[in-house]
Amino acid sequence: MKIPTDGGTGLTHNPFGSLSGEGLPQTTQETSTTPSDVPAAKPRKNRGRVDIIRASDIVFRESSSGLRYEFPRTDVAYIVTEFGSVVRFEAEVAAPPEVRARIARGLAGRYAVRYARREVQGSAVCESLWREVPPDDSVTVRHVAGQDTLALTFDRGTTFRAIVDRDGLFNSSFVIVPDQAFSSTAVTTRLSGRFVAGGFDASVHIIGYRRVRGGGDVTCYSILDAAAR
């Protein structure tokens, strides 16, 4: 089953909205994800960009040749982003039996979400741009028992489509915040986490880029912790 990469209206928490767009050039919206290292299950490291994450495979574009490859998801142990964060596709520790039983029955439900800021990396201005934490939210999870895909729709308008394994580990595709070209920005978000008893714990990965005339472009990578119960 293919997972669409369009994710709704995007996160409303866009710190670049506080920056003035006066004097900045008009650019088209970037639609690619950030460069990544993708170590395969066999001891081989590939450098390039992850284009699409599907339930069965990962579409990867090699930086040196520009060629696209489809790796079976079971052959990709993890992805290391350019910021050094690790995205794993298999749980390192098996879920307890009661959690596996819940996954087998289906993960659909509605949860209250509370955020906490973990870290901010990138340009010097990033710390001030990501000073605030998004307010509490609610999320509806849609999942059919036995399926390895699910959708997480937040009340604030963003839908993340994700793959999930039998231990509850899930990773979503990137969601691109729309209507950013006028301010020469590109902001993408992605979820990764794990279902636990009573809900799930997740990391919200936010990558933002702002083009500035004359150089000094702003690139930020922020991670928020999200607890859903």
N, C-alpha and C positions, 0 to 999 in steps of 0.2 A: 504494500500500500504506500502510495506517495504522500508526503506531507506537504501541503501548500506552504509557501514561504510568506504569503501575505498574512498579516497578523492583526488586522483591525486598525484602530486609530492611533496606536502607539502610546507609549507612556506619556502621561501629562507632566511628569517631572523632567523638564528640559531646562537645565541650568543656563544654557546658552541664550535663553530667551531674555535674560537680563542685560545682555550686551547689545550695544547700539550697532545697527547695520549700516550706519551712515558712512559713505565713502568706500564701502566694500564692493568688489566686483560681483556681478551676477554669475552664478555657476549652476550647472545641472546637478541634480541630486545624485550622490554616490549610492550605488546599489550593491556593492560588493562587501564582503566581510573583511576582517583584518587579516594580514598575513599570519600564517601559523606554521609551526612544525608539527608534522603528523607522523609519529613513530608507529610503524606497523607492528603486528604481532611478531612477525619474523624480524630479526635484528636489523632493521633497515629504517633510516630516518629520511623523511621526505620534507622538503621545504617548499612552501607555496601558500595557497589560499583555499580555504574551505568554502565552496560555493553553496552546497545543499547537504543537509543531513536528513536522510530518509530512514524509515524503519528498518530496511534491509541493507542499505549501503550509504556510503558517503562520497559525494562528488567533490573531487579535489583538483585544483589547477596548479601544476608545477611551475615554479617561478622561473626556472632556467630555460625551459622550452616553451612554456605557454600552453602545453598540452593538458587536456582534461582526462582524469582517470576516475573510475568508480571502484572504490575499495569495499568489499563486504564489511559490514560494520563489525562482525566478529573478528576481523583481522586487524582492527584499529584498537590498540590498547588505550590510548589517550591522545589528546591534542594539547600542545603547549602553545599558547598565544604569544604574540610579540611582547606582551607585558610580563610574561613569565608565569601566568596562572595556568593551572592544569585542569582540563576537562576530561573526566574519565567516562567510559562507556560501559564498564562493568564494575559492580560493587566489589570492593576489596574484602568486605566482611559480609557474609550471608545474613539475610534478614531473619529475625526470630520466626518460629513456626506460625505464631498468631498473625504476624504481619504478612507472611506469604499467603496464609489462608484468606486474609482480607483482600489481597491483590487478586487472588483467584476468583473471589466473589464479585469483584468490581470496585473501583475507586471513586465512583461518582459520589458527589456530595457538595456541600457548601460550607465554607470555612471563613473565619475572621482572620485577617492578616495584620501582623505588626512588624514594622521595619526597624532596623538598626544599622547604622553605617559601620562598615568594617574597615575599608581602606580606600584611599584615592592616590592614583599615580599619574604621572605625566608632566605637563607644563607647570611652571611655578604658580600660575593663576588658578589651577584646578582646585586647590584646597579651598579657596574662597567661593568658587562657583558651586561646589558641592557641599557647602556647609550645612544646609538644611536636609533633614530626612523627610521623605514623603509621609503624609498623614496615614493613619490606619485605613485599611481597605478591606473588602470582602471579595472572595473568589468562588466561582462555581466550576467544579471539575466534572467534565463529561467523559465517561469511560465505559466501555462495554466489556464485561467479564471475558477474559481470554484473549483480548486484543492487546497488541503492543504499542498502540498509539492512544493518545488522549488529548483533550483540549482544556486549557485553564483560562477562563474568562473573568477578568477583574471588573468590578463595578465601575471603575473609572474609565473603562472602554477598551482595554487591551486584551487580545486573545493570543495566547501562546499555544502552538501545536507542538507536541512533544512525543518522543519515543520513551517507553518505560520497559524495564526488564523485570524478571520475576522476583527480584529482591527489592523492587520499588525505586531503583535509581532511574531518574529521568533527566533528559536534556532536550531543550526546545531549539527550534530554528531561530535565527535572528529576526527581530521585528524592526523595521525601519520607520522611524518617526516621520510622518509625511509633512509636506509643505515647508521644507527647510531651505529651498534653493534661494529664496529672496534674501536670506541672511547669510548665505555662503556657509551653511553648517550641514553636518551630517551626524545624526545620533541614532545608534542602534542599541537594542536591548535583547538580552537572552536570559533564560532561566535554566538553572541546573540544580538538582536537589534529590531528595529521597523521601518517600512516604514512610511514615512511622505510625505507631499506634495513635489514633486520634487525629491524624492530619499529615502534614509534611513540613520539612525544613528545606529551605532553598536559598540559593545565592542569586541575586539579580545583577547581571553584568551589564554595565552601561558604558558604551564607548562613544565619545563625542569628538568631533573635529570641527574646527572653525578656521576658515581661510582668512588671512589678514593681509591686506595690501602692503607690499614692501617687506614681506617676510614676517617672521615671528608667529607663524601659525600656531594655533592652540590645539593640542591633542590631550584628551583626558580619558582615564579609565577608572571607573568607580565600581566598587562592589558593595551591595547592600545585603544584609542578612534578612531573610523573611521567614517568620514563623507563622504557620497556618494551623489553627486548631478549631 
